């Protein structure tokens, strides 16, 4: 069965080549799963024992290699702050867990094939795969980085219809294209020679496959070249201070970092500038939210804004809130005072008034920013603290909240990792966000594909919501992305700079913003139905065997 493992490796290679940031290769996604589908078919038609285990092993080999090849930078970032052995263990979460869930989807497809028709089993595979992707963005070990629909982030002109479907439309497109391509190959491989009926069937499959791939592309290109933004400009500046992330919380005082940020902002500012966007944890000092107006860094920012009547600074900040008693499950006890407190990876908006708005990051990085399944795994909290994480987990808020300027402009403060959740960003827009501000600190990953993938995924959020994205990275790549998903300006890697743009605000809601991940919900319902069908089928088979034996 070596050939099946080779087929699994071929699929892994095609998926890797198709994945961002490699340019112009996303079309490989339409055939990348054909080899693994062929491997599963070979196993089903073979006379080996334990076919299910063989399907799982071949699938897992394929998907773990693909995941590792695309997100190797996760280990790179963890190894920078913890011992290599610990980084290797934690890396299993994105590398291995995603591959495990993908393999389970293929194993369930195999099980369904045993009890129903080929095409019903294909529908089940689509439901199981999309169901896995939705699970992987909603539980405590969430990491939706490798959702198949994200694969078109580098070629966004092909998926302008994400404004209707979101990335799950792309996942469906990829899966069905591969199924049709596989069926076309199978029809040619197994058909008797010179049979008119079979030739007609083959031709129909070819036409159906090509149409399934080309029609969405044509529709997307029509939308792309026909899309016009409504003119509603706001002058926005994004700042990339390029402060080494390891010096940021150590040798360089927070006050000096704020001076760098204000100087860069001043270099491009004009009287009508509405927003200055600074990166994640730009104010790198633990700050009491209740006493923010007496904080020296806050006062420095307010002094800077005195020159800009309409100006607002939207920035990341390390903040905390003190409680008289434990208010949340993440609250920690200050033994010296007897009070409780929460620590936040937060965003703050400062303006030319006493008004201050806070947002607490909700989509926290498993392990580093939160203890997954904290109620049952609380014993791991001291271990996470030992290698730089949070012993109690960061505090969070359940839903996004929009920052409003004095002029009524709604900005979505999206912090780093949160920008890969289409549905979560859509929630901001439902609440009135007119543009998206992504604040991040990608320097932890080094000069790897991670920073490029993170940037490119933001293009999909622009398309889904038809909102400009203003992206400020401490280190990484800062950029402006228009409503079509075009990167109109971008910084270099490891460059201290600022960018300025007159971006167009938008108040209209797309179909996706209104209905969000409806495709995933339909697929989850389908997964449940197929799961029940599979259980009933297995029960009937066992009952039949028992009666036969008796």
Buried (B, 14 or more C-beta within 10 A) or exposed (E): EEEBBEBBBBBBBBBBBBBBBBEEBBBBBBBBBBBBBBBBBBBEEEEEEEBEEBBBBBBBBBBBBBBBBBBBBBBBBBBBBBEEEBBBEBBEBBBBBBBBBBBBBBBBBBBBBBBBEEEBBBBBBBBBBBBBBBBBBBEEBBBBBBBBBBBBBBBBBBBBBBBBBBBBBBBBBBBBBBBBBBBBBBBBEEBEEEEEEBBEBBEEBBEEBBEBBEEBBEEBEEBBEEBEBEEEEBBBBBBBBBBEBEEBBEEBEBEEBBBBBBBBBBEBBEEEBBBBBBBBBBBBBEBEBEEBEEBEBBEBBBEBBEEBEBBBBBBBBBBBBBEEEBBBEBBBEEEEEEBBBBBBBBBBBBBBEEEEBBBBBBBBBBBBBBBBEBEEEEEBBEBBEEBEBBBBBBBBEEEBBBBBBBEEBBBBBBBBBBBBBBBBBBBBBBEBBBBBBBBBBBBBBBBBBBBBBBBBBBBBBBBBBBBBBBBBBBBBBBBBBBBBBEBEBBBEBBEBBBBBBBBBBBEEBBBBBEBBBBBBBBBBEBBEEBBEBBEEBEEEEEEEEEEEEE
